[in-house]
């Protein structure tokens, strides 16, 4: 279970010790992944992280990256979500929980902050007893620019 957003996150300087405390070794590959993550902003896919690590160390194994990402999410260092196409993305050092809007015409994405989604979250909790994990909310549609351009028919 990932650390709740807003809880105390693990600072970069403590990640190695926290990984060891989780039963993982502090290997050169894991140190490299942490270095790559520290240099990342916003959202990044595991594939992108693997490519960046392999550019510096061709011996990087995807299984090490994925296992480490899972533990880092538990530590609150990152949070995974899903893009409109279903691929998993990671948000590095998230400070707030948020969802995403994706334009299926131009491909742009925007974050939906918790306050913006509050009405939907509240309605679904009341009407269905359903608690939304906002970080997994991804809504695909058409942005205002694409609608105005008539580039894609609204459906």
N, C-alpha and C positions, 0 to 999 in steps of 0.2 A: 504494500500500500504506500503510495507516494506521500511525502510530507505535505501537510496542508499548506496552501499558499498563505503567506502571511506569518507562518511559523518561522522560528529561527532557522535560517539556512546555514549550511556548512560553508565557511569561508574557504577560498581556494587554498590558503595556507594549511588548512586542516584536512583536506581531502585525502591525502595519502594515509594519514593515521586512521581516518574513518573507514577507508577501504580495508586496511589491515584489520581493524576491529570487526569488520564484516566477514572476515575469513578469506579475504582476497590478498594476493601478494602485490606488492608495490613494484610492478615490473616496468622495464623501460617502455613497453608498449602502452601501458596505462599512464605513465608519466607523459608520454607524447600526446595521448588523447586529451589529457587535462590541459596541456599546453595549447592544443588546437582549440579546445572549448573556450579557454580563457580569451582567445583571440577572435571568437565568434560573437556575433550580435544577432539578436532576434531569433529567427527560426532557421533550422538547419536539419537536413535529413541525415540518417545514419550513413547512407551511401556517400553523401558529400563529406562527412567526417572521415569515413574510411579512405576516400580518395585523398583528402588532405594529409592524413597520417601516412598513407603509402607514398606520397610525394616526398616525405622526409625519411621514411623507413619502409622500403618495399616488403619487409617481412610482416607487416601489420596483418593480423588475422581478423576477419569479420566477427568471428565468434567472441573474441576478446572484447572487441568494441561493443557488441550488443550486450554481453553480460555486464560490462562495466557501465553502460548507459542505464541498465535496469537498476543497478545499485545506486548510481548517482541520482536517479529519480527518487529513490527511497530517502536519500539524504537531503533532498530539496534543492540540489544543484541545478537540475533541469526538470522540465515537464514535457511529456509527450502529448501530441494532439494529432489530428488527422486532417490532411488537406482535402479539397473537394474531390480529388481523384482517389482518395482513400489511403494515400501513402502516409506513412508515419513521419512526423516532423518533431523536432525537439526545440523547445524555447529555453535558452540558457539563462540561468539566474532569474527566473520569473519573480516579479514582485507582486503581481496581481493576477487573478484568474481571469481569463478572457476566452471568448469564442472567436469565430472567424466568418467573414463574408467573402465569397469568391465569385467573381464575374466569369461566367462560362463563355463569354464572347471575347473579352480582351485579356483575361487571365489575371487581372489584378486582384489583390486580396487586401482586406482591412480587418482590424481587430474590433470585436464587439466587447466593450467593457462591461463589467458586472452591473453597473447602474443602468446601462442601456438595455440590458437583457432582463432587468428585474421584473418587469411586468409579465413576460413570458414565463420566467422561472416560477413566480408566485402563482400564476394561473394553473400551470401544470401540477404544482404541488397540491393546490386546493382541489382541482377537478379530478386528478388521477392519482394523487398520493405519490407522485413521481418526483424524485429529487434529481435535478440536472447536474451533471458534471460539466460545467461551462467550458472547461478546456477541451472537451470533446464535441462541442457544438460547432458544426461547420454548415453554413447555409450557402447553397449555390443559387445563382440567379443572374440578373443583368444589372449592371451599374447604371447610374443616371446618364453618363456620357454615351454608353452603348445604346441605351433606349432612345436618347435624343438623336443619335446618328442613324437610327433605324437599321443598324448593322446586323441585328439578330432579332427575329420575331419573338415576342414574349410568349411564353407557354406556361 
